[in-house]
Amino acid sequence: MDEFLRMLELEDSLPSTTSAQREANQHRRKMYLNINRERSVPSPTVNNNFGVELLMKRLEDPDYRMSVRTLLEE
């Protein structure tokens, strides 16, 4: 299982997790799975959708902020 999905499950299992947080985690889980499913489909073109890349990083880390330095390192 993916580490990100495992983290969401662990957070949901905590007694202090609110129902709103569980719903947010469910939404994150669905978005993450949908994006990963789209990427696994072979495509004749190169996927360079910058918006999708930012969304993936924000789903994995809600505090993620884009910086030029990280773009140049990748």
MDAnalysis code that builds the backbone (N, CA, C; Angstrom):
import MDAnalysis as mda
import numpy as np

u = mda.Universe.empty(222, n_residues=74, atom_resindex=np.repeat(np.arange(74), 3), trajectory=True)
u.add_TopologyAttr("name", ["N", "CA", "C"] * 74)
u.add_TopologyAttr("resid", np.arange(1, 75))
u.add_TopologyAttr("resname", ["MET", "ASP", "GLU", "PHE", "LEU", "ARG", "MET", "LEU", "GLU", "LEU", "GLU", "ASP", "SER", "LEU", "PRO", "SER", "THR", "THR", "SER", "ALA", "GLN", "ARG", "GLU", "ALA", "ASN", "GLN", "HIS", "ARG", "ARG", "LYS", "MET", "TYR", "LEU", "ASN", "ILE", "ASN", "ARG", "GLU", "ARG", "SER", "VAL", "PRO", "SER", "PRO", "THR", "VAL", "ASN", "ASN", "ASN", "PHE", "GLY", "VAL", "GLU", "LEU", "LEU", "MET", "LYS", "ARG", "LEU", "GLU", "ASP", "PRO", "ASP", "TYR", "ARG", "MET", "SER", "VAL", "ARG", "THR", "LEU", "LEU", "GLU", "GLU"])
u.atoms.positions = np.array([
    [0.849, -1.190, 0.000],
    [0.000, 0.000, 0.000],
    [0.890, 1.248, 0.000],
    [0.428, 2.244, -0.654],
    [1.157, 3.505, -0.760],
    [1.283, 4.160, 0.618],
    [2.422, 4.777, 0.867],
    [2.676, 5.409, 2.168],
    [1.674, 6.528, 2.464],
    [1.320, 7.299, 1.445],
    [0.365, 8.392, 1.634],
    [-1.007, 7.858, 2.049],
    [-1.475, 6.791, 1.395],
    [-2.769, 6.199, 1.742],
    [-2.729, 5.586, 3.138],
    [-1.611, 4.972, 3.477],
    [-1.461, 4.387, 4.818],
    [-1.516, 5.480, 5.889],
    [-0.874, 6.616, 5.607],
    [-0.889, 7.729, 6.552],
    [-2.317, 8.224, 6.784],
    [-3.104, 8.321, 5.701],
    [-4.491, 8.768, 5.843],
    [-5.307, 7.785, 6.679],
    [-5.085, 6.491, 6.468],
    [-5.805, 5.487, 7.253],
    [-5.435, 5.572, 8.729],
    [-4.153, 5.758, 9.000],
    [-3.720, 5.879, 10.395],
    [-4.318, 7.116, 11.053],
    [-4.359, 8.214, 10.317],
    [-4.946, 9.436, 10.866],
    [-6.440, 9.249, 11.133],
    [-7.133, 8.567, 10.227],
    [-8.561, 8.309, 10.415],
    [-8.830, 7.427, 11.626],
    [-7.889, 6.543, 11.956],
    [-8.103, 5.625, 13.069],
    [-7.854, 6.268, 14.437],
    [-7.260, 7.460, 14.458],
    [-7.019, 8.134, 15.739],
    [-8.345, 8.582, 16.355],
    [-8.495, 8.434, 17.667],
    [-9.756, 8.863, 18.296],
    [-9.967, 10.376, 18.250],
    [-8.904, 11.148, 18.116],
    [-9.031, 12.610, 18.113],
    [-9.374, 13.177, 16.736],
    [-9.434, 12.336, 15.715],
    [-9.732, 12.807, 14.363],
    [-11.213, 13.141, 14.252],
    [-11.503, 14.349, 13.797],
    [-12.895, 14.790, 13.672],
    [-13.522, 14.221, 12.405],
    [-14.841, 14.283, 12.354],
    [-15.536, 13.780, 11.166],
    [-15.195, 14.631, 9.943],
    [-14.987, 15.932, 10.142],
    [-14.604, 16.800, 9.025],
    [-13.239, 16.392, 8.472],
    [-12.310, 16.050, 9.352],
    [-10.989, 15.612, 8.905],
    [-11.077, 14.274, 8.178],
    [-11.948, 13.384, 8.665],
    [-12.136, 12.099, 7.978],
    [-12.686, 12.313, 6.572],
    [-13.634, 13.242, 6.436],
    [-14.192, 13.544, 5.112],
    [-13.120, 14.144, 4.203],
    [-12.293, 15.031, 4.753],
    [-11.209, 15.626, 3.964],
    [-10.220, 14.550, 3.525],
    [-9.915, 13.624, 4.426],
    [-9.003, 12.532, 4.076],
    [-9.603, 11.634, 3.002],
    [-10.904, 11.413, 3.073],
    [-11.567, 10.601, 2.055],
    [-11.465, 11.287, 0.688],
    [-11.659, 12.595, 0.671],
    [-11.538, 13.348, -0.579],
    [-10.104, 13.280, -1.112],
    [-9.129, 13.465, -0.234],
    [-7.725, 13.371, -0.646],
    [-7.417, 11.998, -1.230],
    [-7.938, 10.963, -0.561],
    [-7.706, 9.592, -1.016],
    [-8.260, 9.389, -2.429],
    [-9.497, 9.864, -2.664],
    [-10.121, 9.720, -3.986],
    [-9.334, 10.477, -5.049],
    [-8.937, 11.710, -4.745],
    [-8.183, 12.508, -5.711],
    [-6.837, 11.850, -6.025],
    [-6.165, 11.375, -4.996],
    [-4.861, 10.738, -5.170],
    [-4.978, 9.495, -6.051],
    [-5.993, 8.669, -5.779],
    [-6.185, 7.458, -6.576],
    [-6.562, 7.786, -8.014],
    [-7.403, 8.792, -8.210],
    [-7.785, 9.178, -9.570],
    [-6.590, 9.680, -10.365],
    [-5.762, 10.498, -9.747],
    [-4.601, 11.038, -10.454],
    [-3.602, 9.935, -10.761],
    [-3.380, 9.039, -9.811],
    [-2.441, 7.945, -10.061],
    [-2.970, 6.989, -11.119],
    [-4.270, 6.781, -11.153],
    [-4.857, 5.906, -12.162],
    [-4.669, 6.526, -13.547],
    [-4.867, 7.834, -13.661],
    [-4.680, 8.511, -14.941],
    [-3.236, 8.397, -15.412],
    [-2.295, 8.448, -14.517],
    [-0.883, 8.382, -14.887],
    [-0.480, 6.982, -15.320],
    [-1.155, 5.957, -14.815],
    [-0.769, 4.598, -15.150],
    [-1.220, 4.199, -16.548],
    [-2.109, 4.966, -17.143],
    [-2.571, 4.671, -18.498],
    [-1.507, 5.138, -19.485],
    [-1.057, 4.253, -20.368],
    [-0.035, 4.675, -21.334],
    [-0.568, 5.748, -22.272],
    [0.276, 6.697, -22.555],
    [-0.129, 7.819, -23.386],
    [0.956, 8.096, -24.418],
    [0.564, 8.412, -25.640],
    [1.578, 8.705, -26.655],
    [2.255, 10.058, -26.450],
    [1.657, 10.920, -25.637],
    [2.235, 12.235, -25.396],
    [2.883, 12.283, -24.022],
    [3.763, 13.232, -23.834],
    [4.422, 13.424, -22.548],
    [3.494, 14.230, -21.653],
    [3.307, 13.748, -20.421],
    [2.444, 14.451, -19.477],
    [3.259, 15.549, -18.800],
    [3.036, 16.769, -19.197],
    [3.737, 17.893, -18.583],
    [2.737, 18.898, -18.030],
    [1.652, 18.394, -17.493],
    [0.613, 19.244, -16.949],
    [1.072, 19.780, -15.591],
    [1.495, 21.020, -15.572],
    [2.048, 21.633, -14.368],
    [1.021, 21.683, -13.234],
    [-0.237, 21.954, -13.567],
    [-1.283, 22.015, -12.552],
    [-1.481, 20.693, -11.846],
    [-1.423, 19.596, -12.582],
    [-1.577, 18.268, -11.983],
    [-0.400, 17.969, -11.068],
    [0.794, 18.342, -11.488],
    [1.969, 18.124, -10.648],
    [1.845, 18.878, -9.320],
    [1.397, 20.119, -9.377],
    [1.215, 20.894, -8.143],
    [0.137, 20.275, -7.267],
    [-0.953, 19.827, -7.883],
    [-2.029, 19.194, -7.117],
    [-1.529, 17.944, -6.416],
    [-0.744, 17.127, -7.100],
    [-0.201, 15.917, -6.485],
    [0.663, 16.259, -5.275],
    [1.492, 17.275, -5.423],
    [2.358, 17.655, -4.305],
    [1.542, 18.209, -3.143],
    [0.478, 18.950, -3.436],
    [-0.372, 19.493, -2.375],
    [-1.183, 18.392, -1.699],
    [-1.580, 17.357, -2.441],
    [-2.294, 16.237, -1.834],
    [-1.383, 15.467, -0.893],
    [-0.134, 15.287, -1.290],
    [0.816, 14.575, -0.451],
    [1.234, 15.399, 0.758],
    [1.345, 16.703, 0.585],
    [1.763, 17.591, 1.670],
    [0.946, 18.877, 1.583],
    [-0.096, 19.021, 2.426],
    [-0.953, 20.209, 2.354],
    [-0.205, 21.523, 2.575],
    [0.956, 21.484, 3.221],
    [1.731, 22.696, 3.478],
    [2.717, 23.009, 2.354],
    [2.690, 22.232, 1.283],
    [3.634, 22.423, 0.174],
    [3.433, 23.783, -0.475],
    [4.539, 24.468, -0.712],
    [4.522, 25.729, -1.446],
    [5.539, 25.616, -2.573],
    [5.140, 26.000, -3.756],
    [6.032, 25.917, -4.899],
    [7.167, 26.928, -4.753],
    [8.363, 26.492, -5.108],
    [9.492, 27.414, -5.141],
    [10.317, 27.116, -6.390],
    [10.972, 28.127, -6.896],
    [11.784, 27.973, -8.100],
    [12.917, 26.993, -7.850],
    [13.476, 27.012, -6.659],
    [14.591, 26.122, -6.335],
    [14.183, 24.657, -6.474],
    [13.013, 24.279, -5.952],
    [12.589, 22.882, -6.072],
    [12.292, 22.520, -7.521],
    [11.796, 23.466, -8.296],
    [11.544, 23.184, -9.709],
    [12.848, 22.930, -10.456],
    [13.890, 23.688, -10.124],
    [15.170, 23.514, -10.796],
    [15.862, 22.225, -10.378],
    [15.620, 21.771, -9.141],
    [16.242, 20.541, -8.660],
    [15.614, 19.314, -9.291],
    [14.362, 19.407, -9.704],
    [13.674, 18.246, -10.279],
    [13.959, 18.101, -11.690],
])
